[in-house]
Amino acid sequence: MLFSKKTPEEKMEKLVHRKAWGELSEYMFKDKEHKIALAQALGTSETEEAIDLLMELVESKDQDILEAACESLKKVGDDHNATELLRILQTIPEENEPLRKKISETIQALHKRG
């Protein structure tokens, strides 16, 4: 269709491609689904701005948002992000094993990525 409506994910991917960081940052204040889509879209850009937004999403204590952000960081992050993730990991209670495990896996992946 010529004027088909784009999904939020498609809109965000286009904004990432255009490097429209201001518009993308507005999604940080939307609902959970938008934040997950944002994390996935940001995983297509190795720019400092995309990584900064991903690191903000990692601060979320919501497991699904954090997992999406970690998966994207594995693609575009570096050792500097691993250090920041280690700091975040230290703030998460030991009872929250799934969240701690996801962050630990991401740190390991970033070290391998070098």
C-alpha positions as a Markdown table, in Angstrom:
| # | Residue | x | y | z |
|---|---|---|---|---|
| 1 | Met | 0.0 | 0.0 | 0.0 |
| 2 | Leu | 1.2 | 3.4 | -0.8 |
| 3 | Phe | 0.2 | 5.1 | 2.4 |
| 4 | Ser | 0.4 | 2.1 | 4.8 |
| 5 | Lys | 0.8 | 3.0 | 8.4 |
| 6 | Lys | 4.3 | 2.3 | 9.8 |
| 7 | Thr | 4.7 | 0.3 | 13.1 |
| 8 | Pro | 6.5 | 2.1 | 15.9 |
| 9 | Glu | 9.5 | -0.1 | 15.2 |
| 10 | Glu | 9.7 | 1.0 | 11.6 |
| 11 | Lys | 9.3 | 4.6 | 12.5 |
| 12 | Met | 12.1 | 4.3 | 15.1 |
| 13 | Glu | 14.5 | 2.5 | 12.7 |
| 14 | Lys | 13.9 | 5.3 | 10.2 |
| 15 | Leu | 14.7 | 7.9 | 12.9 |
| 16 | Val | 17.9 | 6.0 | 13.8 |
| 17 | His | 18.9 | 6.0 | 10.2 |
| 18 | Arg | 18.3 | 9.8 | 10.0 |
| 19 | Lys | 20.1 | 10.3 | 13.4 |
| 20 | Ala | 17.0 | 12.1 | 14.7 |
| 21 | Trp | 18.2 | 11.7 | 18.3 |
| 22 | Gly | 15.8 | 14.3 | 19.7 |
| 23 | Glu | 12.8 | 12.6 | 18.3 |
| 24 | Leu | 14.1 | 9.2 | 19.4 |
| 25 | Ser | 14.7 | 10.4 | 23.0 |
| 26 | Glu | 11.0 | 11.2 | 23.3 |
| 27 | Tyr | 10.3 | 7.4 | 23.2 |
| 28 | Met | 12.2 | 7.2 | 26.5 |
| 29 | Phe | 9.0 | 8.6 | 28.2 |
| 30 | Lys | 6.5 | 6.3 | 26.4 |
| 31 | Asp | 5.2 | 2.9 | 27.5 |
| 32 | Lys | 7.1 | -0.3 | 27.9 |
| 33 | Glu | 6.5 | -1.5 | 24.3 |
| 34 | His | 7.8 | 1.7 | 22.8 |
| 35 | Lys | 10.9 | 1.5 | 25.0 |
| 36 | Ile | 11.6 | -2.1 | 23.9 |
| 37 | Ala | 11.1 | -1.1 | 20.2 |
| 38 | Leu | 13.5 | 1.8 | 20.8 |
| 39 | Ala | 16.1 | -0.5 | 22.3 |
| 40 | Gln | 15.9 | -2.8 | 19.3 |
| 41 | Ala | 16.1 | 0.1 | 16.8 |
| 42 | Leu | 19.1 | 1.6 | 18.5 |
| 43 | Gly | 21.0 | -1.7 | 18.1 |
| 44 | Thr | 21.4 | -0.8 | 14.4 |
| 45 | Ser | 23.7 | 2.2 | 15.1 |
| 46 | Glu | 27.1 | 2.4 | 16.7 |
| 47 | Thr | 26.9 | 6.1 | 17.2 |
| 48 | Glu | 27.6 | 7.6 | 20.6 |
| 49 | Glu | 24.0 | 9.0 | 20.8 |
| 50 | Ala | 22.4 | 5.6 | 20.2 |
| 51 | Ile | 24.7 | 3.9 | 22.8 |
| 52 | Asp | 23.9 | 6.7 | 25.3 |
| 53 | Leu | 20.1 | 6.1 | 24.9 |
| 54 | Leu | 20.7 | 2.3 | 25.3 |
| 55 | Met | 22.6 | 2.9 | 28.5 |
| 56 | Glu | 19.7 | 4.9 | 29.8 |
| 57 | Leu | 17.3 | 2.1 | 28.9 |
| 58 | Val | 19.6 | -0.4 | 30.8 |
| 59 | Glu | 18.9 | 1.7 | 33.9 |
| 60 | Ser | 15.3 | 0.5 | 33.7 |
| 61 | Lys | 14.5 | -2.1 | 36.3 |
| 62 | Asp | 12.0 | -3.6 | 33.9 |
| 63 | Gln | 13.3 | -7.0 | 32.8 |
| 64 | Asp | 12.0 | -6.9 | 29.3 |
| 65 | Ile | 13.3 | -3.4 | 28.6 |
| 66 | Leu | 16.7 | -4.2 | 30.1 |
| 67 | Glu | 16.9 | -7.4 | 28.0 |
| 68 | Ala | 16.2 | -5.6 | 24.8 |
| 69 | Ala | 18.7 | -2.9 | 25.6 |
| 70 | Cys | 21.3 | -5.5 | 26.5 |
| 71 | Glu | 20.8 | -7.4 | 23.3 |
| 72 | Ser | 21.3 | -4.2 | 21.3 |
| 73 | Leu | 24.4 | -3.2 | 23.4 |
| 74 | Lys | 25.9 | -6.6 | 22.5 |
| 75 | Lys | 25.8 | -5.5 | 18.9 |
| 76 | Val | 27.0 | -1.9 | 19.2 |
| 77 | Gly | 28.6 | -1.4 | 22.7 |
| 78 | Asp | 32.3 | -1.5 | 23.8 |
| 79 | Asp | 34.4 | -2.0 | 26.9 |
| 80 | His | 33.5 | 1.5 | 28.2 |
| 81 | Asn | 29.8 | 0.3 | 28.3 |
| 82 | Ala | 30.9 | -2.9 | 30.1 |
| 83 | Thr | 32.4 | -0.8 | 32.9 |
| 84 | Glu | 29.1 | 1.2 | 33.2 |
| 85 | Leu | 27.1 | -2.1 | 33.2 |
| 86 | Leu | 29.3 | -3.4 | 36.0 |
| 87 | Arg | 28.3 | -0.4 | 38.1 |
| 88 | Ile | 24.6 | -1.0 | 37.3 |
| 89 | Leu | 25.0 | -4.7 | 38.1 |
| 90 | Gln | 26.3 | -3.8 | 41.6 |
| 91 | Thr | 23.0 | -1.9 | 42.3 |
| 92 | Ile | 20.7 | -4.8 | 41.5 |
| 93 | Pro | 19.7 | -7.0 | 44.5 |
| 94 | Glu | 21.1 | -10.5 | 44.4 |
| 95 | Glu | 17.5 | -11.8 | 44.6 |
| 96 | Asn | 17.0 | -10.5 | 41.1 |
| 97 | Glu | 19.1 | -13.3 | 39.5 |
| 98 | Pro | 17.6 | -13.1 | 36.0 |
| 99 | Leu | 18.4 | -9.4 | 35.7 |
| 100 | Arg | 21.9 | -9.8 | 37.1 |
| 101 | Lys | 22.5 | -12.7 | 34.7 |
| 102 | Lys | 21.4 | -10.7 | 31.7 |
| 103 | Ile | 23.7 | -7.8 | 32.5 |
| 104 | Ser | 26.6 | -10.2 | 33.3 |
| 105 | Glu | 26.2 | -11.9 | 29.9 |
| 106 | Thr | 26.2 | -8.5 | 28.2 |
| 107 | Ile | 29.4 | -7.5 | 30.0 |
| 108 | Gln | 31.1 | -10.7 | 28.9 |
| 109 | Ala | 29.9 | -10.2 | 25.3 |
| 110 | Leu | 31.3 | -6.6 | 25.3 |
| 111 | His | 34.7 | -7.7 | 26.6 |
| 112 | Lys | 34.8 | -10.3 | 23.8 |
| 113 | Arg | 33.8 | -7.7 | 21.2 |
| 114 | Gly | 36.7 | -5.6 | 22.5 |
